[in-house]
């Protein structure tokens, strides 16, 4: 099973901490400061992107709520207009208003 995004970040942070703690032992396998710095840079960039993504998700939710509200208002306004048109205008002219009802 694939790891979750949060688990990957946690594992990467743990890896960096472990490398830093055991620098001397790892010096022989050429796992040095450059690799640690590269991993930390990636972690920081990913964290920034994750924060930005979460902010955008929150904005999307807010926008969706507003869109739904406005769409409901439009539906209600159109229903009201349709009722008034049907009471006033002869059925033969309803198509001019986009009304395809038979009654």
Secondary structure, 3 states (H helix, E strand, C coil): CCCCHHHHHHHHHHHHHHHHHCHHHHHHHCCCHHHHHHHHHHHHHHHHHHHHHHHHHHHHHHHHHHHHHHHHHHHHHHHHHHHHHHHHCCHHHHHHHCCCCCC
